Amino acid sequence: MSQTDIGRMTEKVGWGDQRKIAVLIKRNQFPPHDVRIGSTKGWKRETIDKWFKEVVENSLQKK
């Protein structure tokens, strides 16, 4: 999954967008990428699903 794909996922649930994901990556508050092609980072679906449940869903439940 690309940063754009992840941004779209979080945007659908009202948690953030691609810019928020970019900030989290720069602050090392995001899971390490699983693959890199050139300068493009990518994540496995399993990695993002786990992160989504741990971070996004928990954050949304607190609101």
N, CA, C and O atoms as a CHARMM CRD file, in Angstrom:
* protein
*
  252
    1    1 MET  N      0.84400  -1.17200   0.00000 PROA 1      0.00000
    2    1 MET  CA     0.00000   0.00000   0.00000 PROA 1      0.00000
    3    1 MET  C      0.89200   1.23800   0.00000 PROA 1      0.00000
    4    1 MET  O      1.94300   1.26700   0.64100 PROA 1      0.00000
    5    2 SER  N      0.46600   2.22400  -0.70600 PROA 2      0.00000
    6    2 SER  CA     1.22700   3.46300  -0.76600 PROA 2      0.00000
    7    2 SER  C      0.72800   4.45300   0.28100 PROA 2      0.00000
    8    2 SER  O     -0.32300   4.25000   0.89000 PROA 2      0.00000
    9    3 GLN  N      1.47600   5.50100   0.47900 PROA 3      0.00000
   10    3 GLN  CA     1.07800   6.56800   1.39100 PROA 3      0.00000
   11    3 GLN  C     -0.26000   7.15900   0.95600 PROA 3      0.00000
   12    3 GLN  O     -1.08600   7.50800   1.80000 PROA 3      0.00000
   13    4 THR  N     -0.47600   7.27300  -0.33800 PROA 4      0.00000
   14    4 THR  CA    -1.73800   7.79000  -0.86900 PROA 4      0.00000
   15    4 THR  C     -2.89600   6.87100  -0.50300 PROA 4      0.00000
   16    4 THR  O     -3.95300   7.34100  -0.08200 PROA 4      0.00000
   17    5 ASP  N     -2.70300   5.55900  -0.66200 PROA 5      0.00000
   18    5 ASP  CA    -3.75300   4.59500  -0.30800 PROA 5      0.00000
   19    5 ASP  C     -4.11400   4.69700   1.17100 PROA 5      0.00000
   20    5 ASP  O     -5.28900   4.66700   1.53600 PROA 5      0.00000
   21    6 ILE  N     -3.11000   4.81700   2.00200 PROA 6      0.00000
   22    6 ILE  CA    -3.33700   4.89500   3.44400 PROA 6      0.00000
   23    6 ILE  C     -4.05000   6.19800   3.79800 PROA 6      0.00000
   24    6 ILE  O     -4.93900   6.21700   4.65000 PROA 6      0.00000
   25    7 GLY  N     -3.65700   7.27500   3.14500 PROA 7      0.00000
   26    7 GLY  CA    -4.32100   8.56100   3.35800 PROA 7      0.00000
   27    7 GLY  C     -5.79100   8.50100   2.98100 PROA 7      0.00000
   28    7 GLY  O     -6.63800   9.06700   3.67300 PROA 7      0.00000
   29    8 ARG  N     -6.09100   7.82500   1.90200 PROA 8      0.00000
   30    8 ARG  CA    -7.49300   7.67800   1.48800 PROA 8      0.00000
   31    8 ARG  C     -8.28800   6.86600   2.50900 PROA 8      0.00000
   32    8 ARG  O     -9.44000   7.18300   2.80700 PROA 8      0.00000
   33    9 MET  N     -7.65700   5.80900   3.04400 PROA 9      0.00000
   34    9 MET  CA    -8.31400   4.99000   4.07600 PROA 9      0.00000
   35    9 MET  C     -8.68600   5.82600   5.28900 PROA 9      0.00000
   36    9 MET  O     -9.81400   5.76100   5.77600 PROA 9      0.00000
   37   10 THR  N     -7.73100   6.61200   5.77200 PROA 10     0.00000
   38   10 THR  CA    -7.98200   7.40100   6.98100 PROA 10     0.00000
   39   10 THR  C     -8.95000   8.55000   6.70000 PROA 10     0.00000
   40   10 THR  O     -9.71200   8.95300   7.57800 PROA 10     0.00000
   41   11 GLU  N     -8.91800   9.06800   5.49300 PROA 11     0.00000
   42   11 GLU  CA    -9.83400  10.15000   5.12600 PROA 11     0.00000
   43   11 GLU  C    -11.28000   9.66700   5.11200 PROA 11     0.00000
   44   11 GLU  O    -12.18700  10.40700   5.49300 PROA 11     0.00000
   45   12 LYS  N    -11.49700   8.43500   4.67600 PROA 12     0.00000
   46   12 LYS  CA   -12.85500   7.87500   4.62400 PROA 12     0.00000
   47   12 LYS  C    -13.50000   7.79700   5.99800 PROA 12     0.00000
   48   12 LYS  O    -14.71600   7.94100   6.12200 PROA 12     0.00000
   49   13 VAL  N    -12.69900   7.57300   7.02400 PROA 13     0.00000
   50   13 VAL  CA   -13.25500   7.47000   8.37700 PROA 13     0.00000
   51   13 VAL  C    -13.14800   8.78300   9.14900 PROA 13     0.00000
   52   13 VAL  O    -13.50300   8.84700  10.32600 PROA 13     0.00000
   53   14 GLY  N    -12.66000   9.82400   8.48500 PROA 14     0.00000
   54   14 GLY  CA   -12.59300  11.14300   9.10500 PROA 14     0.00000
   55   14 GLY  C    -11.44200  11.32600  10.08200 PROA 14     0.00000
   56   14 GLY  O    -11.53400  12.15600  10.98600 PROA 14     0.00000
   57   15 TRP  N    -10.36600  10.57500   9.92400 PROA 15     0.00000
   58   15 TRP  CA    -9.25200  10.64800  10.85500 PROA 15     0.00000
   59   15 TRP  C     -8.11100  11.51600  10.35500 PROA 15     0.00000
   60   15 TRP  O     -7.35900  12.06300  11.16200 PROA 15     0.00000
   61   16 GLY  N     -7.96700  11.65400   9.07200 PROA 16     0.00000
   62   16 GLY  CA    -6.85000  12.42300   8.52700 PROA 16     0.00000
   63   16 GLY  C     -6.77300  12.24400   7.02800 PROA 16     0.00000
   64   16 GLY  O     -7.71500  11.76400   6.39700 PROA 16     0.00000
   65   17 ASP  N     -5.65300  12.63100   6.46700 PROA 17     0.00000
   66   17 ASP  CA    -5.46200  12.51400   5.02900 PROA 17     0.00000
   67   17 ASP  C     -3.99700  12.19000   4.74500 PROA 17     0.00000
   68   17 ASP  O     -3.23500  11.87200   5.65800 PROA 17     0.00000
   69   18 GLN  N     -3.61800  12.27200   3.49600 PROA 18     0.00000
   70   18 GLN  CA    -2.25100  11.92500   3.09800 PROA 18     0.00000
   71   18 GLN  C     -1.22000  12.82200   3.78000 PROA 18     0.00000
   72   18 GLN  O     -0.12300  12.36500   4.10300 PROA 18     0.00000
   73   19 ARG  N     -1.55400  14.07100   3.99800 PROA 19     0.00000
   74   19 ARG  CA    -0.61100  14.98000   4.66700 PROA 19     0.00000
   75   19 ARG  C     -0.34000  14.54100   6.10300 PROA 19     0.00000
   76   19 ARG  O      0.79500  14.60000   6.57600 PROA 19     0.00000
   77   20 LYS  N     -1.39500  14.10000   6.79200 PROA 20     0.00000
   78   20 LYS  CA    -1.22100  13.63400   8.17000 PROA 20     0.00000
   79   20 LYS  C     -0.33700  12.38800   8.20100 PROA 20     0.00000
   80   20 LYS  O      0.50800  12.24000   9.08500 PROA 20     0.00000
   81   21 ILE  N     -0.53600  11.49700   7.23300 PROA 21     0.00000
   82   21 ILE  CA     0.28700  10.29500   7.14800 PROA 21     0.00000
   83   21 ILE  C      1.74600  10.69000   6.90300 PROA 21     0.00000
   84   21 ILE  O      2.65200  10.11900   7.51000 PROA 21     0.00000
   85   22 ALA  N      1.97300  11.65300   6.02400 PROA 22     0.00000
   86   22 ALA  CA     3.33900  12.11600   5.73200 PROA 22     0.00000
   87   22 ALA  C      4.01000  12.66500   6.98900 PROA 22     0.00000
   88   22 ALA  O      5.19100  12.40800   7.22600 PROA 22     0.00000
   89   23 VAL  N      3.27000  13.41000   7.78400 PROA 23     0.00000
   90   23 VAL  CA     3.81600  13.96400   9.02800 PROA 23     0.00000
   91   23 VAL  C      4.16300  12.84000  10.00200 PROA 23     0.00000
   92   23 VAL  O      5.22500  12.86200  10.62500 PROA 23     0.00000
   93   24 LEU  N      3.27200  11.86000  10.13100 PROA 24     0.00000
   94   24 LEU  CA     3.53400  10.73000  11.02800 PROA 24     0.00000
   95   24 LEU  C      4.78500   9.96200  10.59900 PROA 24     0.00000
   96   24 LEU  O      5.58200   9.54500  11.43900 PROA 24     0.00000
   97   25 ILE  N      4.95000   9.77900   9.29800 PROA 25     0.00000
   98   25 ILE  CA     6.13300   9.07800   8.77800 PROA 25     0.00000
   99   25 ILE  C      7.39500   9.86700   9.12500 PROA 25     0.00000
  100   25 ILE  O      8.37500   9.29000   9.59500 PROA 25     0.00000
  101   26 LYS  N      7.37800  11.17600   8.89800 PROA 26     0.00000
  102   26 LYS  CA     8.55900  12.00600   9.18200 PROA 26     0.00000
  103   26 LYS  C      8.89600  12.03400  10.66100 PROA 26     0.00000
  104   26 LYS  O     10.06300  12.16500  11.03100 PROA 26     0.00000
  105   27 ARG  N      7.87400  11.90900  11.51900 PROA 27     0.00000
  106   27 ARG  CA     8.09400  11.92800  12.96700 PROA 27     0.00000
  107   27 ARG  C      8.37900  10.53000  13.52800 PROA 27     0.00000
  108   27 ARG  O      8.47200  10.35400  14.74300 PROA 27     0.00000
  109   28 ASN  N      8.51600   9.54100  12.64200 PROA 28     0.00000
  110   28 ASN  CA     8.75000   8.15500  13.05600 PROA 28     0.00000
  111   28 ASN  C      7.64400   7.62700  13.96000 PROA 28     0.00000
  112   28 ASN  O      7.90400   6.83300  14.86400 PROA 28     0.00000
  113   29 GLN  N      6.41300   8.06600  13.71800 PROA 29     0.00000
  114   29 GLN  CA     5.24600   7.60500  14.46900 PROA 29     0.00000
  115   29 GLN  C      4.37800   6.70600  13.59300 PROA 29     0.00000
  116   29 GLN  O      3.16400   6.62800  13.77800 PROA 29     0.00000
  117   30 PHE  N      5.00300   6.04000  12.65300 PROA 30     0.00000
  118   30 PHE  CA     4.30400   5.19400  11.69500 PROA 30     0.00000
  119   30 PHE  C      5.10800   3.91200  11.54200 PROA 30     0.00000
  120   30 PHE  O      6.33100   3.94200  11.67400 PROA 30     0.00000
  121   31 PRO  N      4.45700   2.79100  11.26700 PROA 31     0.00000
  122   31 PRO  CA     5.22000   1.54400  11.12200 PROA 31     0.00000
  123   31 PRO  C      6.27400   1.66700  10.02000 PROA 31     0.00000
  124   31 PRO  O      6.05400   2.34500   9.01600 PROA 31     0.00000
  125   32 PRO  N      7.41300   1.01300  10.21200 PROA 32     0.00000
  126   32 PRO  CA     8.43800   1.04100   9.16400 PROA 32     0.00000
  127   32 PRO  C      7.90300   0.41800   7.87000 PROA 32     0.00000
  128   32 PRO  O      7.10000  -0.51500   7.90300 PROA 32     0.00000
  129   33 HSD  N      8.35100   0.93900   6.75600 PROA 33     0.00000
  130   33 HSD  CA     7.88600   0.42100   5.47100 PROA 33     0.00000
  131   33 HSD  C      8.36200  -1.02000   5.27200 PROA 33     0.00000
  132   33 HSD  O      9.41300  -1.41900   5.77300 PROA 33     0.00000
  133   34 ASP  N      7.57100  -1.78100   4.53600 PROA 34     0.00000
  134   34 ASP  CA     7.89900  -3.18600   4.26000 PROA 34     0.00000
  135   34 ASP  C      8.69300  -3.34400   2.97700 PROA 34     0.00000
  136   34 ASP  O      9.42000  -4.32300   2.80900 PROA 34     0.00000
  137   35 VAL  N      8.55800  -2.38600   2.07200 PROA 35     0.00000
  138   35 VAL  CA     9.24500  -2.45300   0.78300 PROA 35     0.00000
  139   35 VAL  C      9.58600  -1.02800   0.35000 PROA 35     0.00000
  140   35 VAL  O      8.91300  -0.06400   0.71400 PROA 35     0.00000
  141   36 ARG  N     10.64000  -0.93400  -0.42700 PROA 36     0.00000
  142   36 ARG  CA    11.02800   0.37000  -0.97800 PROA 36     0.00000
  143   36 ARG  C     11.45200   0.16300  -2.41500 PROA 36     0.00000
  144   36 ARG  O     12.30700  -0.66900  -2.71600 PROA 36     0.00000
  145   37 ILE  N     10.84300   0.92900  -3.29100 PROA 37     0.00000
  146   37 ILE  CA    11.20600   0.89300  -4.70600 PROA 37     0.00000
  147   37 ILE  C     11.67200   2.29700  -5.06400 PROA 37     0.00000
  148   37 ILE  O     10.86900   3.22400  -5.17200 PROA 37     0.00000
  149   38 GLY  N     12.94900   2.43800  -5.24300 PROA 38     0.00000
  150   38 GLY  CA    13.51300   3.77200  -5.43900 PROA 38     0.00000
  151   38 GLY  C     13.33200   4.55600  -4.15700 PROA 38     0.00000
  152   38 GLY  O     13.76900   4.12200  -3.09100 PROA 38     0.00000
  153   39 SER  N     12.69200   5.70500  -4.25500 PROA 39     0.00000
  154   39 SER  CA    12.42700   6.50100  -3.05500 PROA 39     0.00000
  155   39 SER  C     11.00300   6.29800  -2.53800 PROA 39     0.00000
  156   39 SER  O     10.60000   6.92200  -1.55700 PROA 39     0.00000
  157   40 THR  N     10.24800   5.42600  -3.19800 PROA 40     0.00000
  158   40 THR  CA     8.85500   5.19600  -2.82000 PROA 40     0.00000
  159   40 THR  C      8.75600   4.07600  -1.78800 PROA 40     0.00000
  160   40 THR  O      9.26300   2.97300  -1.99100 PROA 40     0.00000
  161   41 LYS  N      8.08700   4.38700  -0.67300 PROA 41     0.00000
  162   41 LYS  CA     7.89800   3.40800   0.39500 PROA 41     0.00000
  163   41 LYS  C      6.55000   2.71800   0.21600 PROA 41     0.00000
  164   41 LYS  O      5.60000   3.29500  -0.31100 PROA 41     0.00000
  165   42 GLY  N      6.49500   1.47200   0.66800 PROA 42     0.00000
  166   42 GLY  CA     5.25400   0.72500   0.59700 PROA 42     0.00000
  167   42 GLY  C      5.07700  -0.14700   1.82500 PROA 42     0.00000
  168   42 GLY  O      6.05100  -0.54200   2.46500 PROA 42     0.00000
  169   43 TRP  N      3.82900  -0.44300   2.14800 PROA 43     0.00000
  170   43 TRP  CA     3.50500  -1.23900   3.31900 PROA 43     0.00000
  171   43 TRP  C      2.59600  -2.38900   2.92000 PROA 43     0.00000
  172   43 TRP  O      1.76700  -2.26300   2.01900 PROA 43     0.00000
  173   44 LYS  N      2.76500  -3.51200   3.60500 PROA 44     0.00000
  174   44 LYS  CA     1.86800  -4.64400   3.39900 PROA 44     0.00000
  175   44 LYS  C      0.51300  -4.31200   4.01000 PROA 44     0.00000
  176   44 LYS  O      0.42300  -3.54100   4.96500 PROA 44     0.00000
  177   45 ARG  N     -0.52000  -4.89300   3.45600 PROA 45     0.00000
  178   45 ARG  CA    -1.87900  -4.68100   3.96100 PROA 45     0.00000
  179   45 ARG  C     -1.95800  -5.07400   5.44300 PROA 45     0.00000
  180   45 ARG  O     -2.61000  -4.39000   6.23200 PROA 45     0.00000
  181   46 GLU  N     -1.29800  -6.16800   5.81600 PROA 46     0.00000
  182   46 GLU  CA    -1.32800  -6.64000   7.20200 PROA 46     0.00000
  183   46 GLU  C     -0.72300  -5.60700   8.15500 PROA 46     0.00000
  184   46 GLU  O     -1.23400  -5.39500   9.25400 PROA 46     0.00000
  185   47 THR  N      0.35000  -4.97700   7.73300 PROA 47     0.00000
  186   47 THR  CA     1.00700  -3.95300   8.55600 PROA 47     0.00000
  187   47 THR  C      0.07300  -2.78400   8.79500 PROA 47     0.00000
  188   47 THR  O     -0.05200  -2.29600   9.91900 PROA 47     0.00000
  189   48 ILE  N     -0.58300  -2.33600   7.73300 PROA 48     0.00000
  190   48 ILE  CA    -1.47200  -1.17700   7.84700 PROA 48     0.00000
  191   48 ILE  C     -2.74200  -1.53200   8.60200 PROA 48     0.00000
  192   48 ILE  O     -3.23900  -0.72100   9.38300 PROA 48     0.00000
  193   49 ASP  N     -3.27900  -2.73100   8.38600 PROA 49     0.00000
  194   49 ASP  CA    -4.47400  -3.14600   9.12300 PROA 49     0.00000
  195   49 ASP  C     -4.20800  -3.14500  10.62800 PROA 49     0.00000
  196   49 ASP  O     -5.04100  -2.68800  11.41200 PROA 49     0.00000
  197   50 LYS  N     -3.04900  -3.65600  11.02400 PROA 50     0.00000
  198   50 LYS  CA    -2.68100  -3.68000  12.44400 PROA 50     0.00000
  199   50 LYS  C     -2.54600  -2.26100  12.98300 PROA 50     0.00000
  200   50 LYS  O     -3.07600  -1.94900  14.04900 PROA 50     0.00000
  201   51 TRP  N     -1.84300  -1.40200  12.25500 PROA 51     0.00000
  202   51 TRP  CA    -1.67300  -0.00600  12.66900 PROA 51     0.00000
  203   51 TRP  C     -3.03000   0.69400  12.75100 PROA 51     0.00000
  204   51 TRP  O     -3.29400   1.43700  13.69600 PROA 51     0.00000
  205   52 PHE  N     -3.88500   0.45700  11.76200 PROA 52     0.00000
  206   52 PHE  CA    -5.20100   1.09400  11.70600 PROA 52     0.00000
  207   52 PHE  C     -6.01100   0.74500  12.95400 PROA 52     0.00000
  208   52 PHE  O     -6.62200   1.61900  13.56900 PROA 52     0.00000
  209   53 LYS  N     -6.01300  -0.52600  13.31900 PROA 53     0.00000
  210   53 LYS  CA    -6.76500  -0.95500  14.50700 PROA 53     0.00000
  211   53 LYS  C     -6.18600  -0.36500  15.78300 PROA 53     0.00000
  212   53 LYS  O     -6.92600   0.08900  16.65600 PROA 53     0.00000
  213   54 GLU  N     -4.86100  -0.37200  15.89000 PROA 54     0.00000
  214   54 GLU  CA    -4.21000   0.10600  17.10700 PROA 54     0.00000
  215   54 GLU  C     -4.28600   1.62000  17.27300 PROA 54     0.00000
  216   54 GLU  O     -4.46800   2.11600  18.38500 PROA 54     0.00000
  217   55 VAL  N     -4.14900   2.34500  16.18800 PROA 55     0.00000
  218   55 VAL  CA    -4.03900   3.81100  16.29500 PROA 55     0.00000
  219   55 VAL  C     -5.33000   4.51200  15.88200 PROA 55     0.00000
  220   55 VAL  O     -5.90000   5.27000  16.66600 PROA 55     0.00000
  221   56 VAL  N     -5.78400   4.27000  14.68200 PROA 56     0.00000
  222   56 VAL  CA    -6.91700   5.03100  14.15100 PROA 56     0.00000
  223   56 VAL  C     -8.20500   4.66700  14.87500 PROA 56     0.00000
  224   56 VAL  O     -8.91100   5.55600  15.35300 PROA 56     0.00000
  225   57 GLU  N     -8.52400   3.39200  14.96700 PROA 57     0.00000
  226   57 GLU  CA    -9.77700   3.00200  15.60700 PROA 57     0.00000
  227   57 GLU  C     -9.80400   3.39900  17.06700 PROA 57     0.00000
  228   57 GLU  O    -10.83500   3.85700  17.56100 PROA 57     0.00000
  229   58 ASN  N     -8.69000   3.23400  17.77400 PROA 58     0.00000
  230   58 ASN  CA    -8.63400   3.65700  19.17700 PROA 58     0.00000
  231   58 ASN  C     -8.82300   5.15500  19.32200 PROA 58     0.00000
  232   58 ASN  O     -9.49800   5.61500  20.24300 PROA 58     0.00000
  233   59 SER  N     -8.23900   5.90500  18.42700 PROA 59     0.00000
  234   59 SER  CA    -8.37500   7.36100  18.44800 PROA 59     0.00000
  235   59 SER  C     -9.82200   7.78200  18.19400 PROA 59     0.00000
  236   59 SER  O    -10.33600   8.69100  18.84700 PROA 59     0.00000
  237   60 LEU  N    -10.46700   7.11800  17.24700 PROA 60     0.00000
  238   60 LEU  CA   -11.85300   7.44500  16.92300 PROA 60     0.00000
  239   60 LEU  C    -12.79800   7.07000  18.06200 PROA 60     0.00000
  240   60 LEU  O    -13.80000   7.75300  18.27500 PROA 60     0.00000
  241   61 GLN  N    -12.50100   6.00800  18.79200 PROA 61     0.00000
  242   61 GLN  CA   -13.34300   5.57800  19.90800 PROA 61     0.00000
  243   61 GLN  C    -13.27000   6.56300  21.06300 PROA 61     0.00000
  244   61 GLN  O    -14.23200   6.70400  21.81800 PROA 61     0.00000
  245   62 LYS  N    -12.14400   7.24400  21.20800 PROA 62     0.00000
  246   62 LYS  CA   -11.97300   8.20300  22.30600 PROA 62     0.00000
  247   62 LYS  C    -12.74000   9.49000  22.07100 PROA 62     0.00000
  248   62 LYS  O    -12.99900  10.23700  23.01500 PROA 62     0.00000
  249   63 LYS  N    -13.10900   9.76100  20.82300 PROA 63     0.00000
  250   63 LYS  CA   -13.80700  11.02100  20.50900 PROA 63     0.00000
  251   63 LYS  C    -15.24000  10.97800  20.95400 PROA 63     0.00000
  252   63 LYS  O    -15.97300  11.95000  20.77000 PROA 63     0.00000
